[in-house]
Amino acid sequence: MPRKKQKGPPARSNRAGPAAPKSAPTSAPKVKGPGPGSSGKAKDAPQKKHVQQNQRPIVPFLRRDRVLLIGEGDFSFARSLATQYKCRRLCATCYDSRETLLSKYPQAEHNIEDILQTSKPQSKSTETEREKDESGPSEGSQSIPENPDSNPSPRRFNPKVLFSVDACKLGAPAGGGKEIKTGFPRRERKPPAWKTQQSTSPTPPPSGPWDVICFNFPHVGGLSTDVNRQVRANQELLVSFFKACVPLLSTPPPAVDSDDEWDFEDGSEEDSDEEADESADQDVQTSGKAARTGPGQILVSLFEAEPYTLWNIKDLARHAGLQVVTSFRFPWASYEGYSHARTLGEVEGKHGGRGGWRGEDREARMYVFEVKREVPRAGKKKRNRDDSSDSE
């Protein structure tokens, strides 16, 4: 007699890996988007990837931000912020000396020239040529500050390029020194005298010189072939970097009462230099013209794969007194001309040109951190396990 088929659920496998994808098709038609449970199912991955590609890319820089870039490679990212997004209060730094940098990335010299040229007015060709001759000798030094002789306005901000800056010692002699410690001044509104006398609020803490400190794809280089040792070395790099950033971050600017007439600290009323740039570049894409109203932020970009996910960057930030604000997919295409520069330098391909793997072909994520502020609580509340919000 033929044996009857046994009724009931099939036997479960002891292997946790393959079991999950089998249940994905049964739940997929009921979900109209990347639901909370879709991230762990392999067959939902193409749908999730399609949604991510259709979302608007996030560029977390405002035109008036005071931006400090750490660990630049060939300075192509800094070039994008200076030329494409018109960031004038920009200081781009690298760990290598100028000689080492140019030997590793020959294209860096062109990118640096483009960054420094953005500070020069384009209205008169003769004036531009004259300023080019004046700023030429300064490009060969280890530090390339703004040239005061080429400023058409005393308040015009010019991008800077610094070499031999250690990300773990920011503000110290080995970490950019005074250039990093002072940064760019923040234009704040000065309240009327009568309002200052009536104010009983405590004096706010001193503000740091930077609104954004960005470190894209940090890495200590190939110190060892041992994965665990490499992970520990990069974790130590990030923790030291985070701690060095905290005193350099800006505090939120004071609130301005729209009913009162406030003057700027320098006696001016408008950003005439920036308005001139905006009128001359009406078609230029910008990351935003509004002024920052919140505290300074630290941005770190990492690839979304091992060994980078083993670094546990969120936990490292918490140990340094920071909190995760959000994270989002790194928009490679939003930064014109930007290409990932490997720590060891350019790798030549078999047929010439750029060889090796390309970072811009890999998925990456940018994390946003702020200094954790202690807020008095009326009662004890259940603390969330993760205080961050991720944007796909």
N, C-alpha and C positions, 0 to 999 in steps of 0.2 A: 504494500500500500504506500502511496506517496506520502511523505511526511508533511504535516501541516506547517505553514510558515508561522514562526513565533511572533506574536503581537507584542507591541510595546516599543519603547524608545531604543534606538541602537546603542550598543555598548560604547561608553565614553572612553576616549583615549587618555592615557596618562601624560601625553605630551601636550603642554600648554600652548605651544606655538601654532600648529596647524588647525587647532580646534576653532579659533576665533573667526577666520575668514569664511567658514562654511555657513555661518548664520547671517552673514551680511546681506545676501540677496533677499531674504525674507523681510527684512526691515527697511531696506532701501526705498521701495516705492512709497512708504508711508511718510517719508521725510522730504520736505520741500527745500531743503538746503543743508548745509553742513551742521547738523544737529549736534548736541553735546556728546552723543555716543558714536558719532561717525568717525572720530579721529583715530580710534583704535582698530578699525576694520580695513583690511587691505583693499577690498574691492570698492570702498568709498574713496580711496585716495585720488583717483583721477577726477572725480567730481569735486573734491576739495581743492585740488590744484587748479581746476578750471575756475572756481569761485575766486581764489586768490589772485589769479592773473587778471580778473575783471575788476578787482577793487582798485580804487584810486591810490596811487603810491603816496607815501608819507615822506615829506622832506622837512625835518624838524629844525629848520634854521630860519630866523627872521632877518630881514635886511639890516636892522639896527642892532642885532645881537653882537656882543663882543665874544668872538669865537677863538678858542685856542685849540689847534690841531696838534695832536701828539703822535709821534711815530710815523710820520709820513714817509713813503717810499720814494716814488718818482715825482711827488707833488702834483699828480694829476687830479687828485680829489680836491686839494686846495685851489688848484686852477679853476675847477668847476665852480666852487663857491665864489671865487673872486670875479670871474668873467661872466658866468651864466646867472648867478643869483645876486651879484652885486654886493657881496659882503665886504665892506670896507674896514670894519673893525676886526680884522683877521690877522692872527699870528700863527703861521704854519711852522712846525718844528720837525726835526728828524734826529735820530740817535747818532747817525754817522757824521763824520767830519765832511766838509765840502769835497775834499779830494776823494775820499772813500765813496761818497754818494755818487759822484759823477762816473767813477770807475764801475760801479755796480749798475747804475741806471743812466746811460748816456742821454736819454730823452729828458732827464730832470732839468737840465740847464735851460731848455726851451720853455718848460713849464714855469720855472722860476721867473724867467723874463716876462712871461705873460702876466704872472701875478703882480709883479712890481709895476708893469705898465698900466694896470688898471687904475692906479692912483693918480695918473697924469691927465690933465684936461685935454679933450680932443677938439676943442673949438678952434684953436689956432695951430696950424702945422708948424709954424716957426717956433712957437713957444714949446711945443712938444719936442722938437728936435733939440732945442737948447737944454731942456730938462733931461733928455736922454744922455747928453754929454756930461751933465753934472752928476747924474746918478750912476754912471758907469763904473767908476773906481770902487764904489761901495759894495758892488756885487761880489767882489772877490774875497771879502772878509768873512769871518766866521759868523758874524751877526750882520743882518741887513735891515737896519731900522729905516723908518721913514726919513725922507730928506726934507728938512725944514725949508731949504731954499726953493724947493719946487712947489710949495704949497701956495695955491692962489688965495686960500682963505686960512686964517689962523686956526679954524675949527675943522679943517678938512682932515679926514682920517685916511691913512695910507696903510695897506697891508704890509706885514713884516714877514721875513723868512729867517729862521734861526737854525744853526747847525749844532751838533754835539750837545743835545738836550736829553738828559736822562729822565725818563718818565717817572722814576721812583724818587727823584729829588727835585721836584718842581719848585722853583723859587730860590733854591740854593745855588751856589756858584756852578755846580755841575749840572744844574737843571734850568739853565736859562737866566739865572740871576735876577737882576732888577727888571729886565724886560718882561719876565713872567710874573714877578711879584707885583708890579704896578699896572701892567696891561694898558687898557684904554680907559679914559675917564667916562663916567656915566653922567649923562645930562639929566639932572633932577630938577624938578620945580621947587622954587624957594617960596615957602608960605609967607603971607604978610606978617609983619612984626607983631601986630596985635594978636594974631592967632597963635604965634609962638609963645607969647607971654601968658596967654590963657590956658595953654595946653598943660595938662597934668599927667599925660602919659609918659612912661619911662623912655629913656633914650634908647633908640633901637640899636642892635649890635652892629659893629662895623661891617660894611659890605665888601666882598671880595671883588677883584677886578674882572672876572669873567662870567658871562651869562651861560656859555656853553663850552665844555671841555670834551673833546671828541677823540677817541682812540679807536681807529678802525683796524680790526684784525690783528690784535697784539699777539706777539709770539717771540720767545726768547731765541729762536733758531734751533738748529739741530745739535743740542748739547750732548745727547745720548740717544742710542737706539732703544733704550728701555722706556717703554710707554709710561710706566708709573713715575719714573724720574722726570720725564718730560712734563707730565701733568703737574707734579708738585712744583717744578720750576716756573711754569706759567701761572699757577695759582699764586705763588709768592710775588710774581711780577704784578698781577692785578691787585692784590691786597695792598702792596706798597704804593701803587698808582692811585688807588682810591683814597688812601690816607693822605697822600700828598695833595690831592685835589680839594679836599674838604675846606681848608682855610682860604682857598682861592675862589670859591664860588660866591656869586652875588646873592644878596638877600632881596626879598621882594621890595620894589620901590614903594615909597609912601603913597597912600591913597590921596587922590586929588579931588577936592570938592569942586564940582563944575559950577557952583553958584558963585565962587570967589575967583578973583583974578590973581593968578600966581605968576611969578616971573621965574625964568630959568636962572640957575646959579651964575652963568656967565653973562647975564644981562640981555641975552638975545631972546627972540620969540620963536623962531623957526629954524629948522635945519636947512639953511640955504644951500649948502653944498650938496646935500642929498637930493633936494628938490631939483637942483640943476641936473643931476644925473638922471633923475626920473623923467624929466622933460625931454632930455636928449635920447633916452632909451625907452620910448613908450612901448615898443614891441618886445622888450626883453622880459623873459620869464623870471619871476621873482618868487621867493619862498614866502613872502609876506612883508608888508610895509608897516604893520602895527608894531608898537613897542611891547616888549615883554613885561608882563605884570606879575609873574610868579617868580619863585626862587630860581637860582642857577641850577643847571642840570649837567650830568655826566652821561655821555653817550659812548657805548661800546658795541662794536659790531663783531660777530663771530659766525663761523660757518655752522650750519645745522647738521653736523655729523660728528662721529668720533674722530679724533680724541677730544674735540672742542667741547662736546656736551658733557664730557667727564670732568670738566673744570668746575662745574656747579657755580656759575658766576653769580647767581642770585644769593646764594649762601655767603659767598666771599664778600659781596657788597654789604650784607647785613652785619658782618663782623667788623666792617669799617665804619659803621654808623650810618649807612645809607638805606634807603628803601626803594624798591622797584616801583616805578610809576606805570610803565607800560613797556611793551615790546612789539615790534612789527617787522614784517618782511623787508629786508634791505632792498631798495629799489635801484638796482644797478643802472637801468636805462635812464633814470632821472638825472644822472650826473654825467653830462656830456664830456666825452674824452677820458673818463675815468677807467683805469684798468688796475686790477689788483697787482701789487708789486710784492714778489716773494722776498723773504728776508735775506736769502743768499744772493739775490741779484737776478739779472736777466739770464734766462737759459736759452741758448741758441738752438733752433730746430735743425733737423737733418738737411733741409733744403734752404737754410737761412731763415731769417725772421725770428719771431718769438716761438720758443719751444716750451715743452713741459705742460703741466696742467694749468688751466686758466681759472682763476678764482671767480671771475664773473660768470662762469658757466655753472657754478654751484649755488645751491640754496644757502642764504645767509639771513641773519636776524640782527636787528639793532635793538639794544636794551637801553632804557632811559632810567636814570637814577637821580634821586634828590636826597639831600641831607634829612635824616629822620628828625622831625621836630616832636618834642615831648608835649603832649596835649593832656591837661588834667581831665580825669574822667570822674563823673559823679558816682558811678558804680562799676563793678567788674562786668565786663562783657566777654562773650566767647570770642576768642581771637581766631581769625581766619588763618588757615594753614599757609596760604599764599596771598600776599597783599598786592599782587601785581595784576594787571589786566593786559591780556595779550590781544593784539589786533592782527588777524591773519593777513 
